């Protein structure tokens, strides 16, 4: 897990490119606290520069240092991420006499044998890769199947720049960066981020997940030729019984967790009181609990505090847990926290969950933990959110399966806790209702959050645009800001394919969300965890905090005509004041994120204002 930066230019000298690499190593230094490396070489009329910031996870010696050359010197690579099946690849390809024990070296030697485009299909992991083929004069750029690792691209005449983080590319815009109004409005109106390739800055895009892009250095005009190498929707539906499915699922999830234990550094886990992280904890605890650092976010004194469930899991598995709370702090301190987090996040924060995660990563760094398990993606894969219950019922109604509809509705009302947890402010987006209160006069393009097709396609939409991309974004940025690598067993492409192969009747069997996961691990965890009815996210008392510690700061921004969100015409001052007034009065139709988004955007802009035309 590291940071990468690359320059492809026919307009700069090697010395000028080297200066850019040095600057990138400084900006992204938090991604690679162990070492940095640079490589510059002229290829025809093109100067290619590669920079790498290393967080040492596998083979901590100099043999794992990047940029790295292949054994024949044909290829040079900078690589951010982990290819977890590198040992299997090493054996399958009979790789011998390697200089070290890193997955990077294995990647290079597999490419030597079968070429980059074929090699990528054999990788199980997460990656952002830039690889130069000096013989064919081509540059390959790739991002892993699920987009766990970031790859940003900025192009202009005669030059292409690639970076792990957006902030690394901002200085190249010469203080003339312009906000992407479409992305801003998606955030303000729909609480949506990372819904596509575009970023908050015009001209800087993200490479799509599961993509290989090629730049031919022989061309006079550089261009990215892109292709998608994986589509999880093409998997065949599972043919066996529900029991067979659950057994296969458990074997696959166990394999994914075990594969992600490969590391030469201490490993930790973020444990909530929910099913996803508890399953990971149970698999790891079977053999290695003494080596595992477990961190949990808690909210003592608040109704959504997960601490009782965390205690149940820790006692059952015999785990020692360190609990971290989002303590009561002053508004000024909280603003500093939000500003710091948004800087590392390369985008404004949509909620306080990010702050809790930031605190967990700080503790992990202090404890010397460099690898952290996370359960992200399980809800989208196995229909863990309450909305999927409604989607399933809607699909049964459309299919005129009324008997099945009635039976499932009855079971869901008993097992899901739907009624007690219904929140109008969050549900409105799934009911195809336009926002009742806006903060901008512009009409943001509509977003379909409801079911408009099959349940499987709706799951994929969450995985590809509406949910998972943002979750992966903030976990990567905030973990790497503290020298920690996040590992995601549920994002193993084998698990993704298997989950989407599930027949619809398996997804909410007997009225339970995550039905297959619950049955697969029944007995491995306490019943109060396996058969827990209420669904919580990464909870924290954000409404309370906003209305107490932060309210005066929102008032300050509202009263200041110099606030950037007003100067740049992003937020209508009167509309925002109206929304805040109604939110403070307890209007149940206003979601916390609607009230918080303009404040968060303002703080991110202030932190980066030197790069923008204001």
C-alpha positions as CSV (number, residue, x, y, z in Angstrom):
1,X,0.0,0.0,0.0
2,X,1.7,3.2,-1.2
3,X,1.3,6.3,-3.3
4,X,2.2,6.6,-7.0
5,X,2.8,9.5,-9.3
6,X,3.7,9.5,-13.0
7,X,4.5,12.0,-15.7
8,X,4.4,11.5,-19.5
9,X,5.6,14.6,-21.3
10,X,7.1,15.8,-24.6
11,X,7.3,19.3,-23.2
12,X,9.6,19.0,-20.3
13,X,13.2,18.0,-19.7
14,X,14.3,15.2,-17.4
15,X,15.3,17.8,-14.8
16,X,11.9,19.4,-15.0
17,X,10.1,16.1,-14.6
18,X,12.4,15.1,-11.7
19,X,11.3,18.3,-9.9
20,X,7.7,17.3,-10.3
21,X,8.4,13.9,-8.9
22,X,10.1,15.4,-5.9
23,X,7.1,17.6,-5.3
24,X,4.7,14.7,-5.5
25,X,6.8,12.7,-3.1
26,X,6.3,15.6,-0.6
27,X,2.6,16.0,-1.1
28,X,1.9,12.2,-0.9
29,X,4.5,11.5,1.8
30,X,1.8,10.3,4.2
31,X,1.0,7.4,1.8
32,X,4.6,6.2,2.0
33,X,6.2,6.9,5.4
34,X,8.9,4.3,4.9
35,X,10.7,5.4,1.8
36,X,10.4,7.2,-1.6
37,X,11.8,6.5,-5.0
38,X,12.0,8.2,-8.4
39,X,12.9,7.1,-11.9
40,X,13.2,9.3,-15.0
41,X,13.9,8.1,-18.5
42,X,13.6,9.5,-22.1
43,X,11.9,7.3,-24.6
44,X,12.0,8.8,-28.1
45,X,10.6,12.3,-27.8
46,X,8.9,11.5,-24.4
47,X,10.2,11.9,-20.9
48,X,8.6,9.4,-18.5
49,X,8.9,10.0,-14.8
50,X,7.7,7.6,-12.0
51,X,7.6,8.4,-8.3
52,X,6.7,6.1,-5.4
53,X,5.9,6.6,-1.7
54,X,6.3,3.3,0.1
55,X,4.4,1.9,3.0
56,X,6.2,-1.4,3.6
57,X,3.9,-4.3,4.1
58,X,5.5,-7.2,2.3
59,X,9.3,-7.7,2.3
60,X,10.4,-4.7,4.4
61,X,13.9,-4.7,2.9
62,X,15.3,-2.6,0.1
63,X,14.4,-5.5,-2.2
64,X,10.8,-4.2,-2.2
65,X,11.6,-0.6,-3.1
66,X,10.0,1.0,-6.1
67,X,10.1,2.1,-8.9
68,X,11.1,-1.5,-9.7
69,X,12.6,-3.0,-12.9
70,X,11.7,-6.4,-14.2
71,X,14.5,-9.0,-14.5
72,X,15.0,-8.3,-18.2
73,X,14.8,-4.5,-17.7
74,X,11.9,-4.4,-20.2
75,X,9.4,-3.1,-17.6
76,X,9.4,-0.5,-14.9
77,X,6.5,-0.3,-12.4
78,X,5.1,1.8,-9.6
79,X,2.4,0.0,-7.8
80,X,0.0,0.9,-5.0
81,X,-1.9,-1.9,-3.3
82,X,-1.6,-5.6,-2.7
83,X,-1.9,-8.6,-5.0
84,X,-2.8,-11.1,-2.2
85,X,-2.4,-14.3,-4.3
86,X,1.2,-13.5,-5.2
87,X,2.5,-16.7,-3.6
88,X,0.1,-18.8,-5.8
89,X,1.2,-16.8,-8.8
90,X,4.9,-17.4,-7.9
91,X,4.3,-21.2,-7.8
92,X,2.0,-21.3,-10.8
93,X,4.6,-19.6,-13.0
94,X,7.6,-21.3,-11.5
95,X,9.2,-18.0,-10.5
96,X,12.7,-18.7,-9.1
97,X,15.7,-16.7,-8.1
98,X,13.6,-13.6,-7.1
99,X,15.6,-10.8,-5.4
100,X,13.0,-10.4,-2.6
101,X,9.7,-11.4,-1.2
102,X,7.4,-8.6,-2.4
103,X,4.2,-9.0,-4.5
104,X,5.5,-6.2,-6.8
105,X,8.4,-8.4,-8.0
106,X,6.0,-11.3,-8.7
107,X,3.7,-8.9,-10.7
108,X,6.6,-7.9,-12.9
109,X,7.7,-11.4,-13.6
110,X,4.2,-12.6,-14.4
111,X,4.0,-9.7,-16.9
112,X,7.3,-10.7,-18.4
113,X,5.8,-14.1,-19.1
114,X,2.3,-13.4,-20.4
115,X,2.0,-9.6,-20.9
116,X,0.3,-7.0,-18.8
117,X,-3.2,-7.4,-20.2
118,X,-3.4,-11.1,-19.5
119,X,-1.6,-10.8,-16.2
120,X,-4.2,-8.4,-14.7
121,X,-6.9,-11.1,-15.0
122,X,-4.8,-13.4,-12.7
123,X,-4.5,-10.8,-9.9
124,X,-6.6,-11.1,-6.7
125,X,-6.2,-7.9,-4.9
126,X,-6.4,-4.1,-5.0
127,X,-4.2,-1.9,-7.1
128,X,-3.3,1.3,-8.9
129,X,-0.5,0.5,-11.3
130,X,1.6,2.4,-13.8
131,X,3.8,0.1,-15.8
132,X,6.2,1.2,-18.7
133,X,7.1,-1.2,-21.5
134,X,10.3,0.3,-22.8
135,X,10.5,-2.2,-25.7
136,X,7.1,-1.4,-27.1
137,X,7.1,2.2,-25.9
138,X,3.8,1.9,-24.2
139,X,2.6,2.9,-20.7
140,X,-0.1,0.7,-19.0
141,X,-2.3,2.2,-16.3
142,X,-4.7,0.0,-14.4
143,X,-7.1,0.1,-11.4
144,X,-8.4,-3.0,-9.5
145,X,-11.8,-4.5,-10.2
146,X,-13.7,-2.8,-7.4
147,X,-11.8,0.5,-7.5
148,X,-10.4,0.1,-4.0
149,X,-7.2,1.9,-4.8
150,X,-7.3,5.3,-6.4
151,X,-5.9,6.4,-9.8
152,X,-6.4,10.1,-10.8
153,X,-5.5,11.3,-14.3
154,X,-5.0,14.9,-15.6
155,X,-4.3,15.5,-19.3
156,X,-3.3,18.5,-21.2
157,X,-1.6,19.1,-24.6
158,X,1.6,17.0,-24.7
159,X,1.3,15.7,-21.1
160,X,-0.4,13.2,-19.0
161,X,-0.2,13.1,-15.2
162,X,-1.2,10.1,-13.0
163,X,-1.5,10.3,-9.2
164,X,-2.9,8.4,-6.2
165,X,-4.5,11.6,-4.8
166,X,-6.2,14.6,-6.3
167,X,-4.3,17.0,-4.2
168,X,-1.1,16.0,-5.9
169,X,-2.4,17.2,-9.2
170,X,-3.8,20.6,-8.0
171,X,-0.5,22.5,-8.2
172,X,-0.3,21.6,-11.9
173,X,-3.3,23.7,-12.6
174,X,-1.4,26.9,-11.8
175,X,-3.9,28.3,-9.3
176,X,-6.7,28.2,-11.9
177,X,-8.5,25.1,-10.8
178,X,-12.3,25.2,-11.4
179,X,-14.9,23.4,-9.5
180,X,-17.0,20.8,-11.3
181,X,-20.5,22.1,-10.7
182,X,-22.1,18.8,-11.5
183,X,-20.2,17.0,-8.8
184,X,-20.8,19.8,-6.4
185,X,-24.5,19.7,-7.0
186,X,-24.6,15.9,-6.6
187,X,-23.0,16.3,-3.2
188,X,-25.2,19.2,-2.1
189,X,-28.5,17.9,-3.4
190,X,-28.2,14.2,-3.4
191,X,-25.5,13.6,-0.7
192,X,-23.6,11.7,-3.5
193,X,-19.9,11.4,-4.1
194,X,-17.7,9.3,-6.4
195,X,-20.7,8.5,-8.6
196,X,-18.6,8.4,-11.7
197,X,-15.2,9.3,-13.1
198,X,-15.4,13.0,-12.5
199,X,-14.0,14.7,-9.4
200,X,-14.7,18.0,-7.6
201,X,-12.2,19.6,-9.9
202,X,-12.7,20.1,-13.7
203,X,-10.2,18.3,-15.8
204,X,-9.1,15.8,-13.1
205,X,-10.7,12.4,-13.5
206,X,-10.5,9.0,-11.9
207,X,-9.7,5.9,-13.9
208,X,-12.7,3.6,-13.8
209,X,-12.5,0.4,-11.8
210,X,-11.5,-2.8,-13.6
211,X,-9.8,-0.7,-16.3
212,X,-6.6,-1.0,-18.3
213,X,-5.5,2.2,-20.1
214,X,-2.7,2.3,-22.6
215,X,-0.7,5.3,-23.8
216,X,1.3,4.7,-26.9
217,X,4.5,6.8,-26.7
218,X,4.9,6.6,-30.5
219,X,1.9,8.7,-31.1
220,X,2.4,12.4,-31.6
221,X,-0.7,13.2,-29.6
222,X,-1.0,11.2,-26.4
223,X,-4.3,9.6,-25.7
224,X,-5.6,7.0,-23.2
225,X,-7.0,3.9,-24.9
226,X,-9.2,2.3,-22.2
227,X,-10.8,-1.1,-21.8
228,X,-12.8,-2.8,-19.0
229,X,-11.5,-6.2,-18.1
230,X,-14.2,-7.5,-15.7
231,X,-18.0,-7.3,-15.4
232,X,-19.5,-9.0,-12.3
233,X,-23.0,-8.9,-13.8
234,X,-22.0,-11.6,-16.3
235,X,-21.8,-14.4,-13.7
236,X,-24.3,-17.2,-13.9
237,X,-26.9,-17.7,-11.3
238,X,-26.2,-20.2,-8.5
239,X,-28.0,-23.5,-9.2
240,X,-27.8,-25.3,-5.9
241,X,-29.9,-25.2,-2.7
242,X,-29.9,-22.4,-0.1
243,X,-27.9,-24.7,2.2
244,X,-25.3,-25.3,-0.5
245,X,-25.1,-21.6,-1.1
246,X,-24.4,-20.8,2.6
247,X,-21.8,-23.5,2.8
248,X,-20.0,-22.3,-0.3
249,X,-20.3,-18.7,0.9
250,X,-18.6,-19.5,4.2
251,X,-15.7,-21.3,2.5
252,X,-15.2,-18.4,0.2
253,X,-15.4,-15.7,2.9
254,X,-13.0,-17.7,5.1
255,X,-10.6,-17.9,2.1
256,X,-10.8,-14.2,1.4
257,X,-10.1,-13.3,5.1
258,X,-7.2,-15.8,5.3
259,X,-5.7,-14.5,2.0
260,X,-5.7,-11.0,3.4
261,X,-3.7,-12.0,6.5
262,X,-0.5,-12.0,4.5
263,X,1.7,-9.3,5.8
264,X,5.1,-8.7,7.5
265,X,3.6,-6.1,9.8
266,X,1.0,-6.0,12.7
267,X,-2.6,-6.4,11.7
268,X,-5.7,-4.8,13.2
269,X,-9.5,-4.8,12.8
270,X,-12.2,-2.1,13.0
271,X,-14.9,-3.9,14.9
272,X,-18.5,-2.6,15.2
273,X,-21.4,-4.4,16.8
274,X,-22.6,-5.5,13.4
275,X,-22.4,-8.8,11.5
276,X,-19.8,-7.9,8.8
277,X,-16.8,-7.0,11.0
278,X,-17.8,-9.6,13.5
279,X,-17.6,-12.4,10.9
280,X,-14.1,-11.2,10.0
281,X,-13.1,-11.1,13.7
282,X,-14.4,-14.7,14.1
283,X,-12.4,-16.0,11.2
284,X,-9.2,-14.3,12.3
285,X,-9.7,-15.2,16.0
286,X,-9.7,-18.9,15.2
287,X,-5.9,-18.9,15.0
288,X,-4.4,-15.4,15.4
289,X,-6.4,-13.4,17.9
290,X,-3.2,-12.8,20.0
291,X,-1.7,-11.0,17.1
292,X,-4.8,-8.9,16.3
293,X,-5.3,-5.3,17.4
294,X,-9.0,-4.6,17.6
295,X,-10.4,-1.0,17.6
296,X,-14.0,0.1,18.0
297,X,-15.8,3.4,17.8
298,X,-18.3,4.0,20.6
299,X,-20.7,6.8,21.6
300,X,-21.3,6.5,25.3
301,X,-24.6,7.9,26.6
302,X,-26.2,8.0,23.1
303,X,-29.0,5.8,21.9
304,X,-27.1,4.5,18.9
305,X,-24.1,3.4,21.0
306,X,-22.8,0.1,19.7
307,X,-20.8,-0.7,22.7
308,X,-23.0,-3.5,24.2
309,X,-22.8,-5.5,21.0
310,X,-19.1,-4.9,20.7
311,X,-18.7,-6.3,24.2
312,X,-20.7,-9.4,23.3
313,X,-18.4,-10.1,20.3
314,X,-15.2,-9.4,22.2
315,X,-16.2,-11.7,25.2
316,X,-17.4,-14.5,22.9
317,X,-14.2,-14.4,20.8
318,X,-11.8,-13.6,23.7
319,X,-10.6,-10.4,22.1
320,X,-9.0,-7.4,23.8
321,X,-10.6,-4.2,22.3
322,X,-9.6,-0.6,22.5
323,X,-12.6,1.7,22.3
324,X,-12.5,5.2,20.9
325,X,-15.2,7.9,21.3
326,X,-16.0,11.0,19.4
327,X,-15.7,13.0,22.6
328,X,-17.5,16.2,23.3
329,X,-15.2,18.9,21.9
330,X,-15.5,22.6,21.2
331,X,-16.8,23.8,17.9
332,X,-13.4,25.2,17.0
333,X,-11.7,21.8,17.6
334,X,-14.4,20.0,15.6
335,X,-13.9,22.4,12.7
336,X,-10.2,21.7,12.7
337,X,-10.9,17.9,12.7
338,X,-13.3,18.3,9.7
339,X,-10.9,20.5,7.8
340,X,-8.0,18.1,8.3
341,X,-10.1,15.1,7.4
342,X,-11.4,16.8,4.2
343,X,-7.9,17.7,3.2
344,X,-6.8,14.1,3.3
345,X,-10.1,12.9,1.8
346,X,-9.6,15.1,-1.3
347,X,-13.3,16.1,-1.0
348,X,-15.7,17.5,1.6
349,X,-17.1,15.1,4.2
350,X,-20.7,14.0,4.0
351,X,-21.0,12.8,7.6
352,X,-19.2,12.4,11.0
353,X,-18.6,8.8,10.3
354,X,-15.4,9.9,8.6
355,X,-14.3,11.7,11.8
356,X,-14.8,8.5,13.8
357,X,-12.8,6.5,11.3
358,X,-10.1,9.2,11.3
359,X,-9.7,8.8,15.1
360,X,-9.5,5.0,14.8
361,X,-6.7,5.4,12.2
362,X,-4.8,7.7,14.5
363,X,-4.9,5.1,17.3
364,X,-3.9,2.4,14.9
365,X,-0.9,4.5,13.8
366,X,0.2,5.0,17.5
367,X,-0.1,1.3,18.1
368,X,2.2,0.5,15.1
369,X,-0.6,-1.2,13.2
370,X,-0.2,-1.0,9.4
371,X,-2.9,-3.3,8.1
372,X,-6.6,-2.9,9.1
373,X,-9.5,-5.2,8.2
374,X,-12.7,-3.5,7.2
375,X,-16.2,-5.0,6.4
376,X,-17.1,-2.5,3.7
377,X,-19.3,-3.8,0.8
378,X,-21.1,-6.6,2.6
379,X,-24.4,-4.6,2.9
380,X,-24.5,-3.9,-0.8
381,X,-23.5,-7.5,-1.8
382,X,-25.8,-9.4,0.6
383,X,-28.7,-6.9,0.9
384,X,-28.0,-5.7,4.4
385,X,-29.7,-2.3,4.1
386,X,-33.4,-2.0,4.9
387,X,-34.1,-0.5,1.5
388,X,-33.4,-3.9,-0.2
389,X,-36.4,-5.3,1.6
390,X,-38.7,-2.8,0.0
391,X,-36.9,-3.3,-3.4
392,X,-37.5,-7.0,-3.1
393,X,-41.2,-6.6,-2.3
394,X,-41.6,-4.1,-5.1
395,X,-40.0,-6.6,-7.5
396,X,-42.3,-9.4,-6.4
397,X,-45.3,-7.1,-6.9
398,X,-44.1,-6.1,-10.4
399,X,-43.7,-9.8,-11.2
400,X,-47.3,-10.4,-9.9
401,X,-46.1,-12.9,-7.3
402,X,-48.7,-11.8,-4.8
403,X,-48.6,-14.9,-2.6
404,X,-44.8,-14.6,-2.3
405,X,-45.2,-10.9,-1.7
406,X,-47.6,-11.4,1.2
407,X,-45.5,-14.2,2.8
408,X,-42.3,-12.2,2.6
409,X,-43.9,-9.0,3.9
410,X,-45.2,-10.8,6.9
411,X,-41.7,-12.4,7.7
412,X,-40.0,-9.0,7.1
413,X,-42.2,-7.2,9.5
414,X,-41.3,-9.8,12.1
415,X,-37.5,-10.1,11.5
416,X,-36.2,-6.8,10.1
417,X,-37.1,-4.1,12.6
418,X,-38.3,-2.0,9.7
419,X,-41.0,0.0,11.5
420,X,-38.9,1.0,14.5
421,X,-36.0,2.2,12.3
422,X,-37.8,4.0,9.6
423,X,-36.5,7.6,9.0
424,X,-38.4,9.8,6.6
425,X,-35.4,12.0,6.0
426,X,-33.3,9.1,4.7
427,X,-36.2,7.2,3.0
428,X,-37.3,10.1,0.7
429,X,-34.5,9.5,-1.8
430,X,-35.7,5.9,-2.3
431,X,-39.3,7.0,-2.9
432,X,-38.3,9.0,-5.9
433,X,-39.2,12.3,-4.3
434,X,-37.3,15.5,-5.1
435,X,-35.6,17.2,-2.2
436,X,-38.2,19.3,-0.5
437,X,-35.6,21.8,0.7
438,X,-32.6,22.8,-1.4
439,X,-29.5,24.9,-0.9
440,X,-28.9,25.8,-4.5
441,X,-31.1,27.4,-7.2
442,X,-29.6,25.1,-9.8
443,X,-31.4,21.9,-10.8
444,X,-29.1,19.0,-10.1
445,X,-29.6,16.1,-12.6
446,X,-32.0,13.6,-11.1
447,X,-30.6,10.4,-9.7
448,X,-32.6,7.2,-9.6
449,X,-32.1,5.8,-6.1
450,X,-35.1,3.4,-6.2
451,X,-35.6,0.1,-8.0
452,X,-35.8,0.5,-11.7
453,X,-34.9,-2.9,-13.0
454,X,-33.8,-6.1,-11.3
455,X,-32.7,-6.4,-7.7
456,X,-29.3,-7.6,-8.9
457,X,-28.8,-4.6,-11.2
458,X,-29.8,-2.3,-8.3
459,X,-27.2,-4.0,-6.1
460,X,-24.6,-3.4,-8.8
461,X,-25.6,0.2,-9.0
462,X,-24.7,0.6,-5.3
463,X,-21.5,-1.3,-5.8
464,X,-20.5,0.8,-8.8
465,X,-21.8,4.3,-8.2
466,X,-24.2,5.1,-5.4
467,X,-22.6,3.7,-2.3
468,X,-19.4,1.6,-2.3
469,X,-17.1,3.9,-4.4
470,X,-17.4,6.7,-1.8
471,X,-17.0,4.3,1.2
472,X,-13.8,2.9,-0.4
473,X,-12.6,6.5,-1.2
474,X,-12.7,7.8,2.3
475,X,-11.3,4.6,3.9
476,X,-8.4,4.7,1.6
477,X,-7.6,8.4,2.0
478,X,-8.0,8.5,5.8
479,X,-6.2,5.3,6.5
480,X,-3.3,6.2,4.2
481,X,-3.1,9.6,5.9
482,X,-1.9,7.6,9.0
483,X,0.2,4.9,7.3
484,X,-2.4,2.2,7.5
485,X,-3.6,-0.2,4.7
486,X,-7.2,-1.1,4.6
487,X,-8.0,-4.7,3.6
488,X,-11.5,-5.6,2.5
489,X,-12.4,-9.3,2.4
490,X,-15.9,-8.6,1.0
491,X,-14.4,-6.8,-2.0
492,X,-12.6,-10.0,-3.1
493,X,-13.8,-10.3,-6.7
494,X,-14.7,-14.0,-6.1
495,X,-17.0,-12.9,-3.2
496,X,-18.5,-10.2,-5.4
497,X,-19.3,-12.6,-8.2
498,X,-20.6,-15.2,-5.8
499,X,-22.9,-12.7,-4.0
500,X,-24.4,-11.4,-7.3
501,X,-24.9,-15.0,-8.4
502,X,-27.4,-15.5,-5.6
503,X,-31.1,-16.1,-6.7
504,X,-33.3,-13.4,-5.4
505,X,-35.2,-15.7,-3.1
506,X,-31.9,-16.3,-1.2
507,X,-31.2,-12.6,-0.6
508,X,-33.9,-12.0,2.0
509,X,-34.8,-15.6,2.9
510,X,-37.3,-15.8,5.7
511,X,-37.5,-12.0,5.9
512,X,-33.9,-11.5,7.0
513,X,-31.5,-9.1,5.5
514,X,-28.1,-10.8,4.8
515,X,-29.9,-14.1,5.2
516,X,-27.1,-16.2,3.6
517,X,-24.4,-14.6,5.8
518,X,-26.4,-15.2,8.9
519,X,-27.0,-18.8,8.2
520,X,-23.4,-19.4,7.0
521,X,-21.9,-18.2,10.3
522,X,-24.7,-19.3,12.7
523,X,-22.9,-20.8,15.7
524,X,-19.6,-19.0,15.0
525,X,-21.0,-15.9,16.7
526,X,-23.5,-15.2,19.5
527,X,-27.2,-15.3,18.4
528,X,-27.6,-11.7,19.5
529,X,-25.1,-10.8,16.7
530,X,-26.2,-13.3,14.1
531,X,-29.9,-12.6,14.5
532,X,-29.8,-9.0,15.4
533,X,-32.7,-7.2,13.9
534,X,-31.7,-3.5,13.9
535,X,-29.4,-2.3,11.2
536,X,-26.8,0.4,12.2
537,X,-24.2,2.0,10.1
538,X,-21.0,3.5,11.4
539,X,-23.1,5.3,14.0
540,X,-22.3,8.4,16.0
541,X,-24.5,11.2,17.5
542,X,-24.0,13.5,14.5
543,X,-27.4,15.3,14.8
544,X,-26.7,16.1,18.5
545,X,-23.1,17.3,17.7
546,X,-24.2,19.5,14.8
547,X,-27.0,21.2,16.8
548,X,-24.7,21.9,19.8
549,X,-21.0,22.2,19.1
550,X,-21.3,23.2,15.4
551,X,-24.4,25.4,15.3
552,X,-22.6,28.6,16.1
553,X,-20.1,27.9,13.4
554,X,-22.8,27.4,10.8
555,X,-24.3,30.7,12.0
556,X,-21.0,32.4,11.4
557,X,-20.8,31.1,7.8
558,X,-24.3,32.1,7.1
559,X,-23.7,35.7,8.3
560,X,-20.5,36.1,6.3
561,X,-20.9,37.2,2.7
562,X,-17.2,36.3,2.1
563,X,-17.9,32.6,2.6
564,X,-16.6,30.8,-0.5
565,X,-19.8,28.8,-1.0
566,X,-21.6,32.1,-1.5
567,X,-18.8,33.9,-3.4
568,X,-18.6,31.1,-5.9
569,X,-22.4,30.8,-6.3
570,X,-22.5,27.3,-5.1
571,X,-25.1,27.7,-2.3
572,X,-28.0,30.1,-2.1
573,X,-27.7,31.9,1.3
574,X,-31.4,32.3,1.9
575,X,-32.2,28.7,0.9
576,X,-29.5,27.4,3.3
577,X,-30.8,29.5,6.2
578,X,-34.3,28.2,5.6
579,X,-33.1,24.6,5.6
580,X,-31.0,25.1,8.8
581,X,-34.0,26.8,10.6
582,X,-36.2,23.9,9.8
583,X,-33.6,21.3,10.7
584,X,-33.0,23.0,14.1
585,X,-36.7,23.0,14.7
586,X,-36.7,19.2,14.3
587,X,-38.2,18.8,10.8
588,X,-38.2,15.0,10.3
589,X,-37.9,15.4,6.5
590,X,-34.5,17.0,6.7
591,X,-31.5,14.6,6.7
592,X,-28.4,15.5,8.7
593,X,-26.3,15.3,5.5
594,X,-28.4,18.1,3.8
595,X,-27.6,20.5,6.7
596,X,-24.0,19.5,7.0
597,X,-23.0,19.4,3.3
598,X,-22.6,23.2,2.7
599,X,-20.5,23.6,5.9
600,X,-18.3,20.7,4.9
601,X,-17.9,22.1,1.4
602,X,-16.9,25.5,2.7
603,X,-14.2,24.0,5.0
604,X,-12.8,22.0,2.1
605,X,-12.7,25.0,-0.1
606,X,-11.0,27.2,2.5
607,X,-8.3,24.5,2.9
608,X,-7.6,24.5,-0.8
609,X,-8.5,28.1,-1.8
610,X,-4.9,28.8,-3.1
611,X,-5.6,26.5,-6.0
612,X,-8.9,27.9,-7.1
613,X,-10.0,30.9,-9.1
614,X,-11.9,32.8,-6.4
